[in-house]
Amino acid sequence: MKKPVIAIDGFSSTGKSSISKMIAKKLALIHLDTGALYRGVTWFALQNCLNGDGSINTDQLFSSFDQIELEFKNDDGELVLFLNHIDISKAIRTNEVSDNVSFIAKQKEVRDFLLESQRSLAEKGGIIMDGRDIGTVVLPNADYKFFLTASIDERTKRRYMELLSLGIEANEQKVKENLMIRDKIDSEREIAPLKQAEDAIVIDNTNIDKQETIERILSYIKDF
């Protein structure tokens, strides 16, 4: 039997990636954090494509796609993101990347650049992919689709604690403002906005922990 293709979308800091990773391990699937890909392109842009005022030069970025080689490598069961053979898995989680990733992710050229690679990875099945447009755009024919949401205050707390755990200094109010800005940009962008697929199962995990969220998702996955 072909292993399923599972799409998990939702707002920032709802635990999409860590939850998907745990489900992948439990069901022996490959987990792909598509948000990491967009963060990887953002990190590249911040290193190589800045205007004099510090803003990102998108034209320069678009013309540099042939210099961007993003790949996930298996490190003891986890897929770690490399850019041009350099591990950037921690670098892409900085505040600077977070402040710019929604702007980069709304660029049609960037989304087109990453779209085919995401789809090709899912062709053989046996994959769980999380992001913001997986069920609506990237994998519209996924076997299972879920949409995660939680209150802004709960998401702020989670993101703030994540940054501290990574050794990154953070201000909780600024974290909240960043999340609200990203919510607005991601939901209102013209190309592939963040939205619930019509056939997606919505899970609000404001008041439930990761393990309960995982159990709820697994309760819907049958015949596997």
Backbone as numpy.savetxt, mean C-alpha at the origin, in Angstrom:
# Nx Ny Nz CAx CAy CAz Cx Cy Cz
-6.14 -27.43 -7.28 -6.98 -26.24 -7.28 -6.10 -24.99 -7.28
-6.44 -24.02 -8.13 -5.69 -22.77 -8.18 -5.91 -21.99 -6.89
-4.83 -21.51 -6.31 -4.94 -20.72 -5.10 -5.61 -19.38 -5.40
-6.33 -18.81 -4.43 -7.10 -17.60 -4.69 -6.26 -16.35 -4.85
-6.89 -15.35 -5.46 -6.34 -14.00 -5.54 -7.20 -13.13 -4.61
-6.57 -12.48 -3.65 -7.29 -11.71 -2.64 -6.86 -10.25 -2.72
-7.83 -9.34 -2.80 -7.56 -7.91 -2.84 -8.02 -7.27 -1.54
-7.12 -6.51 -0.93 -7.47 -5.78 0.30 -7.18 -4.30 0.12
-8.22 -3.50 0.11 -8.09 -2.05 -0.02 -8.48 -1.39 1.28
-8.23 -0.09 1.37 -8.66 0.63 2.55 -7.81 1.84 2.83
-8.19 2.55 3.88 -7.51 3.78 4.26 -6.14 3.50 4.88
-5.30 4.54 4.93 -4.00 4.43 5.57 -4.15 4.03 7.03
-3.22 3.21 7.49 -3.13 2.81 8.90 -4.35 2.04 9.40
-4.95 1.27 8.50 -5.99 0.32 8.93 -5.37 -1.07 9.11
-4.07 -1.16 8.89 -3.38 -2.43 9.07 -3.37 -3.31 7.84
-3.66 -2.73 6.67 -3.77 -3.53 5.44 -2.56 -4.43 5.22
-1.36 -3.83 5.28 -0.16 -4.59 4.94 0.16 -5.68 5.95
0.14 -5.33 7.24 0.49 -6.33 8.25 -0.56 -7.43 8.31
-1.82 -7.07 8.14 -2.89 -8.06 8.14 -2.77 -8.97 6.92
-2.50 -8.38 5.77 -2.34 -9.17 4.54 -1.16 -10.12 4.68
-0.10 -9.63 5.30 1.10 -10.45 5.48 0.80 -11.68 6.34
0.02 -11.47 7.40 -0.32 -12.58 8.30 -1.24 -13.58 7.62
-2.19 -13.08 6.83 -3.09 -13.97 6.11 -2.31 -14.77 5.07
-1.38 -14.11 4.41 -0.55 -14.79 3.41 0.20 -15.95 4.05
0.74 -15.71 5.24 1.49 -16.76 5.93 0.57 -17.92 6.30
-0.62 -17.60 6.78 -1.57 -18.62 7.22 -2.07 -19.46 6.04
-2.27 -18.83 4.88 -2.82 -19.53 3.72 -1.76 -19.92 2.69
-0.49 -19.68 3.02 0.62 -19.99 2.12 0.48 -19.27 0.78
0.19 -17.97 0.86 0.07 -17.13 -0.33 1.26 -16.17 -0.38
1.45 -15.54 -1.52 2.43 -14.47 -1.65 1.75 -13.16 -1.27
2.40 -12.36 -0.46 1.83 -11.04 -0.10 2.57 -9.95 -0.85
1.81 -9.05 -1.48 2.41 -7.93 -2.19 1.82 -6.62 -1.67
2.66 -5.81 -1.05 2.28 -4.50 -0.53 2.47 -3.48 -1.65
1.40 -3.18 -2.38 1.54 -2.26 -3.52 1.86 -0.84 -3.07
1.44 -0.48 -1.85 1.77 0.84 -1.34 3.27 1.04 -1.26
4.00 -0.04 -0.97 5.45 0.04 -0.91 6.04 0.41 -2.26
5.41 -0.06 -3.35 5.89 0.29 -4.68 5.78 1.79 -4.92
4.64 2.37 -4.55 4.46 3.82 -4.72 5.40 4.59 -3.82
5.64 4.07 -2.62 6.60 4.71 -1.74 8.01 4.61 -2.32
8.29 3.50 -3.00 9.60 3.34 -3.63 9.83 4.37 -4.73
8.82 4.59 -5.55 8.92 5.61 -6.61 9.06 6.99 -5.98
8.31 7.24 -4.90 8.39 8.53 -4.20 9.79 8.75 -3.64
10.35 7.73 -3.02 11.69 7.84 -2.46 12.70 8.15 -3.56
12.57 7.47 -4.71 13.47 7.72 -5.84 13.35 9.18 -6.28
12.10 9.68 -6.37 11.87 11.06 -6.80 12.50 12.05 -5.83
12.37 11.79 -4.54 12.93 12.69 -3.54 14.47 12.70 -3.58
15.05 11.61 -4.03 16.50 11.53 -4.11 17.05 12.10 -5.42
16.23 12.06 -6.47 16.78 12.34 -7.80 16.03 13.37 -8.64
14.82 13.76 -8.24 13.98 14.57 -9.15 13.38 15.79 -8.45
14.21 16.58 -7.82 13.70 17.75 -7.10 13.96 19.05 -7.87
12.99 19.96 -7.77 13.17 21.31 -8.28 14.01 22.10 -7.28
14.37 23.31 -7.65 15.17 24.15 -6.77 14.50 24.46 -5.45
13.15 24.48 -5.44 12.42 24.80 -4.21 12.14 23.56 -3.35
12.66 22.41 -3.78 12.47 21.19 -3.01 11.26 20.37 -3.39
10.43 20.89 -4.33 9.27 20.13 -4.80 9.71 19.09 -5.83
8.86 18.10 -6.03 9.21 17.02 -6.97 8.93 17.44 -8.40
9.90 17.24 -9.27 9.76 17.52 -10.70 9.21 16.27 -11.37
7.90 16.26 -11.62 7.27 15.04 -12.15 7.75 14.72 -13.56
7.99 15.73 -14.39 8.47 15.45 -15.75 9.81 14.72 -15.71
10.67 15.15 -14.81 11.97 14.49 -14.65 11.78 13.06 -14.15
10.82 12.88 -13.23 10.54 11.54 -12.72 10.04 10.63 -13.83
9.08 11.12 -14.62 8.51 10.28 -15.69 9.57 9.86 -16.70
10.51 10.74 -16.97 11.56 10.42 -17.94 12.65 9.54 -17.33
12.53 9.27 -16.02 13.53 8.46 -15.34 13.05 7.05 -15.03
11.85 6.68 -15.53 11.31 5.35 -15.21 12.27 4.23 -15.60
13.03 4.44 -16.67 13.95 3.38 -17.10 15.12 3.21 -16.14
15.23 4.12 -15.17 16.29 4.02 -14.16 15.77 3.42 -12.85
14.48 3.08 -12.85 13.86 2.55 -11.63 13.61 1.05 -11.77
14.31 0.28 -10.98 14.10 -1.17 -10.95 13.65 -1.56 -9.54
12.36 -1.77 -9.40 11.78 -2.15 -8.12 11.54 -3.65 -8.10
11.95 -4.31 -7.04 11.70 -5.75 -6.93 11.57 -6.15 -5.47
10.74 -7.14 -5.25 10.59 -7.71 -3.91 11.44 -8.97 -3.82
12.20 -9.06 -2.74 13.01 -10.25 -2.51 12.53 -10.94 -1.23
12.52 -12.26 -1.26 12.07 -13.03 -0.11 13.15 -13.07 0.95
12.83 -12.53 2.11 13.77 -12.52 3.23 13.11 -13.24 4.41
13.41 -14.53 4.53 12.85 -15.36 5.61 11.32 -15.30 5.62
10.73 -15.44 4.43 9.28 -15.49 4.32 8.61 -14.15 4.11
9.38 -13.06 4.18 8.82 -11.74 3.95 9.38 -11.14 2.67
8.52 -10.43 1.92 8.97 -9.77 0.71 9.50 -8.39 1.08
10.77 -8.16 0.81 11.43 -6.89 1.13 11.67 -6.13 -0.16
11.34 -4.82 -0.16 11.46 -4.02 -1.37 12.88 -3.52 -1.59
13.36 -3.74 -2.81 14.67 -3.24 -3.23 14.50 -2.28 -4.40
15.24 -1.21 -4.40 15.29 -0.27 -5.53 16.71 -0.30 -6.07
16.82 -0.73 -7.32 18.14 -0.84 -7.94 19.12 -1.59 -7.04
18.61 -2.71 -6.50 19.40 -3.66 -5.71 19.75 -3.15 -4.31
19.11 -2.08 -3.86 19.34 -1.55 -2.52 18.07 -1.71 -1.70
18.19 -2.26 -0.49 17.05 -2.45 0.41 16.56 -1.07 0.88
15.31 -0.71 0.49 14.76 0.59 0.90 13.53 0.41 1.79
13.38 -0.77 2.36 12.16 -1.09 3.12 11.95 -0.17 4.31
13.02 0.29 4.94 12.88 1.23 6.06 12.83 2.68 5.56
13.63 2.99 4.55 13.71 4.35 4.03 12.36 4.86 3.53
11.53 3.96 3.00 10.25 4.40 2.42 9.19 4.69 3.48
9.50 4.44 4.75 8.52 4.67 5.82 8.72 6.01 6.54
9.63 6.84 6.05 9.89 8.12 6.70 8.74 9.10 6.48
8.71 10.14 7.32 7.67 11.18 7.19 7.75 11.87 5.84
8.97 12.09 5.34 9.14 12.79 4.07 8.46 12.02 2.94
8.63 10.71 2.93 7.97 9.88 1.92 6.46 9.91 2.12
6.02 9.78 3.36 4.58 9.81 3.66 3.93 11.11 3.20
4.66 12.22 3.36 4.12 13.53 2.98 3.95 13.68 1.47
4.67 12.87 0.70 4.67 13.05 -0.76 4.07 11.90 -1.55
3.82 10.75 -0.90 3.43 9.56 -1.65 2.06 9.70 -2.32
1.11 10.39 -1.69 -0.21 10.54 -2.31 -0.13 11.38 -3.58
0.72 12.39 -3.56 0.93 13.22 -4.75 1.50 12.39 -5.89
2.48 11.56 -5.59 3.08 10.70 -6.61 2.08 9.65 -7.09
1.33 9.07 -6.15 0.41 7.98 -6.49 -0.75 8.44 -7.35
-1.06 9.73 -7.37 -2.18 10.20 -8.19 -1.76 10.51 -9.62
-0.46 10.40 -9.91 0.02 10.67 -11.27 -0.27 9.47 -12.17
-0.98 9.73 -13.26 -1.37 8.65 -14.18 -0.14 7.90 -14.69
0.91 8.62 -14.99 2.11 7.99 -15.53 2.71 6.99 -14.54
2.69 7.33 -13.27 3.22 6.43 -12.24 2.34 5.20 -12.11
1.03 5.40 -12.09 0.11 4.28 -11.93 0.21 3.33 -13.13
0.33 3.89 -14.33 0.50 3.05 -15.52 1.81 2.27 -15.45
2.85 2.93 -14.97 4.18 2.31 -14.86 4.14 1.07 -13.96
3.34 1.14 -12.88 3.30 0.05 -11.91 2.18 -0.96 -12.14
1.17 -0.57 -12.93 -0.02 -1.41 -13.08 0.27 -2.79 -13.65
0.94 -2.86 -14.76 1.16 -4.15 -15.43 1.99 -5.10 -14.58
2.98 -4.53 -13.86 3.81 -5.40 -13.02 2.99 -6.02 -11.90
2.02 -5.24 -11.37 1.16 -5.77 -10.31 0.25 -6.88 -10.86
-0.33 -6.64 -12.02 -1.23 -7.64 -12.61 -0.50 -8.91 -12.99
0.70 -8.77 -13.52 1.44 -9.96 -13.95 1.80 -10.84 -12.75
2.04 -10.21 -11.61 2.36 -10.98 -10.40 1.17 -11.80 -9.91
-0.05 -11.35 -10.26 -1.25 -12.03 -9.77 -1.80 -13.08 -10.73
-1.25 -13.15 -11.93 -1.81 -14.02 -12.97 -1.89 -15.49 -12.56
-0.90 -15.96 -11.83 -0.86 -17.38 -11.48 -1.65 -17.71 -10.22
-2.23 -16.68 -9.60 -2.99 -16.91 -8.38 -2.09 -17.06 -7.17
-2.70 -17.36 -6.04 -1.93 -17.56 -4.83 -1.30 -16.30 -4.30
-2.02 -15.18 -4.42 -1.45 -13.90 -3.98 -2.49 -13.08 -3.23
-2.04 -12.33 -2.24 -2.89 -11.37 -1.56 -2.21 -10.01 -1.74
-2.94 -9.07 -2.28 -2.40 -7.78 -2.64 -3.17 -6.67 -1.92
-2.46 -5.75 -1.30 -3.18 -4.67 -0.63 -2.76 -3.31 -1.19
-3.68 -2.37 -1.09 -3.42 -1.03 -1.62 -4.67 -0.17 -1.51
-4.88 0.68 -2.52 -6.02 1.58 -2.50 -6.94 1.41 -3.71
-6.46 0.71 -4.73 -7.30 0.52 -5.92 -7.17 -0.90 -6.44
-6.89 -1.84 -5.55 -6.64 -3.22 -5.99 -7.93 -3.88 -6.48
-8.99 -3.77 -5.69 -10.25 -4.40 -6.07 -10.98 -3.68 -7.19
-10.71 -2.39 -7.36 -11.42 -1.61 -8.38 -10.68 -1.52 -9.70
-9.34 -1.46 -9.66 -8.56 -1.21 -10.88 -7.54 -2.31 -11.18
-6.71 -2.61 -10.22 -5.60 -3.55 -10.48 -6.09 -4.97 -10.68
-6.93 -5.44 -9.74 -7.42 -6.82 -9.81 -8.95 -6.84 -9.69
-9.65 -6.31 -10.68 -11.12 -6.26 -10.59 -11.77 -7.63 -10.55
-11.05 -8.67 -11.00 -11.59 -10.03 -11.00 -11.05 -10.89 -9.87
-10.54 -10.26 -8.82 -10.03 -11.00 -7.67 -11.10 -11.92 -7.09
-10.69 -13.05 -6.57 -11.65 -14.01 -5.99 -12.32 -13.46 -4.74
-11.57 -12.69 -3.97 -12.11 -12.09 -2.74 -11.63 -10.65 -2.65
-12.55 -9.77 -2.23 -12.21 -8.36 -2.08 -12.66 -7.88 -0.70
-11.77 -7.18 -0.03 -12.09 -6.62 1.28 -11.70 -5.14 1.30
-12.44 -4.37 2.10 -12.16 -2.94 2.25 -12.09 -2.63 3.73
-10.91 -2.19 4.20 -10.71 -1.92 5.61 -10.86 -0.43 5.92
-11.52 -0.15 7.02 -11.68 1.24 7.46 -11.59 1.28 8.98
-11.32 2.48 9.51 -11.27 2.70 10.96 -11.34 4.20 11.19
-11.65 4.61 12.39 -11.77 6.04 12.70 -10.42 6.75 12.54
-10.45 8.04 12.26 -9.22 8.80 12.08 -8.38 8.82 13.35
-9.02 8.88 14.52 -8.27 8.91 15.77 -7.54 7.59 16.01
-8.21 6.48 15.71 -7.58 5.18 15.90 -6.43 4.99 14.91
-6.63 5.43 13.68 -5.58 5.31 12.67 -4.37 6.18 13.01
-4.65 7.36 13.55 -3.56 8.25 13.98 -2.71 7.58 15.05
-3.36 6.99 16.03 -2.65 6.31 17.11 -1.78 5.18 16.57
-2.33 4.40 15.65 -1.58 3.28 15.09 -0.36 3.76 14.30
-0.55 4.79 13.47 0.53 5.31 12.65 1.63 5.93 13.53
1.22 6.66 14.55 2.15 7.30 15.47 3.01 6.24 16.16
2.38 5.18 16.64 3.12 4.12 17.32 4.04 3.38 16.36
3.61 3.23 15.11 4.45 2.57 14.11 5.72 3.38 13.87
5.58 4.69 13.74 6.75 5.55 13.51 7.72 5.46 14.68
7.19 5.52 15.90 8.05 5.44 17.07 8.79 4.10 17.11
8.09 3.04 16.72 8.71 1.70 16.75 9.84 1.58 15.74
9.78 2.43 14.69 10.82 2.44 13.66 11.95 3.41 14.01
11.82 4.06 15.17 12.84 5.02 15.58 12.72 6.36 14.88
11.53 6.65 14.34 11.30 7.90 13.61 10.55 8.89 14.53
11.11 10.06 14.71 10.45 11.07 15.54 9.14 11.49 14.90
8.12 11.71 15.72 6.81 12.06 15.17 6.02 12.90 16.15
5.14 13.74 15.60 4.20 14.54 16.38 2.81 14.01 16.06
2.07 13.62 17.11 0.80 12.93 16.88 -0.19 13.79 16.09
-0.24 15.09 16.36 -1.16 15.95 15.65 -0.78 16.06 14.17
0.52 16.13 13.89 0.96 16.19 12.50 0.68 14.88 11.77
0.79 13.77 12.50 0.46 12.47 11.92 -1.01 12.46 11.51
-1.88 12.98 12.37 -3.32 13.04 12.08 -3.59 13.91 10.86
-2.94 15.07 10.82 -3.13 15.98 9.68 -2.67 15.34 8.38
-1.54 14.62 8.45 -1.03 13.93 7.26 -2.01 12.87 6.76
-2.58 12.11 7.69 -3.54 11.07 7.31 -4.79 11.68 6.67
-5.27 12.80 7.23 -6.47 13.45 6.68 -6.21 14.00 5.28
-5.02 14.55 5.09 -4.65 15.06 3.76 -4.57 13.91 2.76
-3.94 12.80 3.20 -3.81 11.64 2.31 -5.17 11.05 1.98
-6.06 10.98 2.98 -7.42 10.49 2.74 -8.10 11.31 1.63
-7.96 12.62 1.73 -8.61 13.52 0.78 -8.02 13.35 -0.62
-6.68 13.35 -0.70 -6.02 13.21 -2.00 -6.34 11.86 -2.63
-6.23 10.79 -1.82 -6.46 9.43 -2.33 -7.90 9.23 -2.80
-8.85 9.82 -2.07 -10.27 9.61 -2.38 -10.75 10.49 -3.54
-10.10 11.64 -3.73 -10.57 12.59 -4.72 -9.75 12.64 -6.00
-8.64 11.86 -6.05 -7.80 11.91 -7.24 -8.59 11.40 -8.46
-8.25 11.94 -9.59 -8.98 11.61 -10.83 -8.68 10.19 -11.30
-7.45 9.77 -11.15 -7.03 8.45 -11.62 -7.08 7.44 -10.47
-7.88 6.40 -10.63 -7.96 5.28 -9.68 -8.07 5.74 -8.23
-9.14 6.46 -7.89 -9.29 6.93 -6.51 -9.52 5.79 -5.53
-9.22 6.06 -4.27 -9.52 5.10 -3.21 -11.03 5.03 -3.03
-11.57 3.85 -3.27 -13.00 3.66 -3.04 -13.30 2.17 -2.90
-14.40 1.90 -2.26 -14.80 0.51 -2.04 -15.36 -0.08 -3.34
-14.85 -1.24 -3.74 -15.43 -1.94 -4.89 -16.84 -2.39 -4.50
-17.74 -2.40 -5.47 -19.14 -2.74 -5.19 -19.28 -4.12 -4.55
-18.40 -5.04 -4.92 -18.51 -6.40 -4.39 -17.51 -6.67 -3.27
-16.95 -5.61 -2.68 -16.01 -5.79 -1.58 -16.73 -5.92 -0.25
-16.15 -6.66 0.66 -16.68 -6.82 2.01 -16.01 -5.77 2.89
-16.80 -4.91 3.52 -16.26 -3.84 4.36 -16.04 -4.34 5.78
-14.85 -4.05 6.32 -14.54 -4.41 7.70 -14.02 -3.17 8.42
-14.78 -2.71 9.41 -14.37 -1.57 10.24 -13.64 -2.14 11.44
-12.34 -1.87 11.54 -11.58 -2.46 12.65 -11.17 -1.42 13.69
-11.99 -0.38 13.82 -11.72 0.64 14.85 -11.62 0.00 16.23
-12.54 -0.91 16.52 -12.63 -1.49 17.87 -12.24 -2.96 17.95
-11.59 -3.45 16.92 -11.10 -4.83 16.97 -9.62 -4.83 16.61
-8.88 -5.77 17.14 -7.44 -5.80 16.89 -7.12 -6.57 15.61
-5.84 -6.67 15.31 -5.42 -7.32 14.07 -5.89 -8.76 13.99
-5.73 -9.50 15.09 -6.10 -10.91 15.07 -7.59 -11.09 14.79
-8.42 -10.23 15.40 -9.87 -10.31 15.16 -10.20 -9.93 13.72
-9.48 -8.95 13.18 -9.68 -8.56 11.78 -9.33 -9.71 10.85
-8.22 -10.38 11.14 -7.79 -11.52 10.33 -8.82 -12.64 10.38
-9.29 -12.94 11.57 -10.29 -14.01 11.72 -11.57 -13.67 10.96
-11.94 -12.41 10.98 -13.15 -12.00 10.26 -12.96 -12.18 8.75
-11.80 -11.78 8.24 -11.52 -11.94 6.81 -11.50 -13.42 6.43
-10.82 -14.23 7.25 -10.71 -15.66 6.94 -12.07 -16.37 6.95
-13.01 -15.81 7.72 -14.33 -16.45 7.81 -15.08 -16.37 6.47
-14.66 -15.45 5.61 -15.31 -15.30 4.30 -14.63 -16.13 3.20
-13.41 -16.58 3.47 -12.65 -17.29 2.43 -12.97 -18.78 2.50
-13.68 -19.26 1.51 -14.16 -20.65 1.48 -13.43 -21.45 0.38
-13.63 -22.73 0.44 -13.14 -23.64 -0.61 -11.65 -23.48 -0.86
-10.92 -23.40 0.22 -9.47 -23.26 0.06 -8.77 -24.01 1.17
